[in-house]
Amino acid sequence: MECGERKHDSMDTLIQIEAAERARAPRPEWLRVRAPGGENYQALKRLARGLELHTVCESARCPNIGECWNYGTATFMILGNLCTRRCGFCAVPKGRPLPIDEDEPRRVGEAVARLELRHAVVTSVNRDDDNLGGARIFAATIAAIRERRPGCTVEVLIPDFRGSEAALRIVLAARPEILNHNTETVPSLYRFVRPGARFERSLELLRHAKAMALELATGPMLTKTGLMLGLGETYAEVAETLQALAATGCNILTLGQYLRPSRDHLPVKRLYTPAEFEELKHLGLALGFGHVESGPLVRSSYHAHEQAASVAHSQL
């Protein structure tokens, strides 16, 4: 008799026995977070709904949403809620995007003003259907925040714009204080983790951003990037990638543990310990980054206002 089958006592019919699912191992303590809630959380959620805005906190299922929203901070996601790429790690919905919403920058500016933010973070989905149009919305959003909330610093987390220098120039001309572009993983994993992207293209974006900001005389600007760990990279690959990123003159680095959003996404190959994240933090600082935010639950915008404040003027 085959394994997984048994014979009924009074019949010749074979009854299939389904194998029980293997119980999931509990997450270690350092990966546990409280369920989101609280007065500030609910207020920010109502504000986003009322202004028809998206946040990457919700769309990407960020584990820190409760902490950040209760603190009164959120990362606004512009250009819709449908991404034109299908990265294996990302929970943001994929599909054919709607036309670009020209009124979206005004609404983001209003939200920043209502929240009385001192540091605003704006990101977007990939809009490979219209990279220049997407860049213009980034620029308009920066302008709207400055108009509605003077003195608020602005951090933009941009896509690679398919390598378009014209698109990058449009964003930089709007003078964000921080330009962030995440490289996400090591070069050897790009084919699986970031189809449609290339590590060298992201590296060039960070290099060009520094040089272009000087050319445009936009004033001091920090650059920033981040990696997820646990997708199958080796320690040596992480170290080599950090060296390459530091060589661009990048000021701020974030390192966090990849957590699988669903069974449809790439599996976690390894969980890094807090001690390992601390070791990588020291490596990043030794390589020349002005600030390294490194820990299991760190995400790109986690404590973004503190990251910006901690970087010395000598890094500019």
C-alpha positions, 0 to 999 in steps of 0.5 A: 500500500502506498504511503498516504493511503489506507484501506477502509475496513468494510470497503475496497475503496482507497481513502486519500489521507492529506498530509498535514501542513508542517507547523510554522516555526514561531518568529524570534522575539526580535521580529515580533511587533504589536498590532497597529492601533491607537488614536494617531494611527486611526487619525492618519488612516482617516486622513489618507482615505479622505484625501485619496492618498496611498501609503507604502506603509499599507501597500508594502505591509510594513511591520512598523506601521503601528509604531510610525503611524502612532508617532505621526509619520508615514511614507506617501506613495504617489503615482497610484497603487499599481506597479509596472514591475513584478519584483518577487519581494514586494507586496505592492499590487502589480498591473496596468496603472491608471493615468497619472493624477495631476492633483495628487501633489496638492493632496500630499502637500495638504496631508503634510500640512495637516500632520504638521510634519517636519520631515516628509517622505515620498515614494512611488510605484514604478511607472515605466509607462511614463518615467518623465511624467512620474518625475514631474509628479515627484517635483510637483509634490516637493513643491506642494509640500514646500508651499503648504509646509514651509521648513519641512524637509523632503526625502524622496525614494525614487525608482530607477526611471529606467536610467533616464537622466532627464527624469532624474534631473527633473526630480533634483531640480526640485531640491529634495533634501534627501534622494533615496534609491534602494538597491534592495539586494546584491547583484547576483540576485537581481534576476530573481529579486528585481526583474526589470532592474539592474544593479549597475543602473541603480549604482549609476543613479546614486553616482549621477545624483551627487554630480548632478546636484552639484551641477544644478547648484541645488544646495546640500543634498544627501543620498541614501540607499538600502538593502534587504537581507535574507534572500540568499546572499552571502556575507561576502556579497553583502560586504562587496555591495556595501563597498560599491555603494559607499564608493558612490558617496552615498551618505545614509544606508539602511539594512533590514531583514526580508520578511515574506509578505505572502506565499506568492513572494520569494521565500526567506532563506535566512534570518539575521540576528540583531548581533549580525545587523550590528556588525554590518552597521559597524562595517558600513560606518567604517566604509564611510556612510554617515549614518547606518540604520541596521536591524531586523525590522529596519525599513527604508523610511524607518526613523527617517527624520532621525537618520537625516538629523544624525548625518554630519555636515561633513557628509554633504 
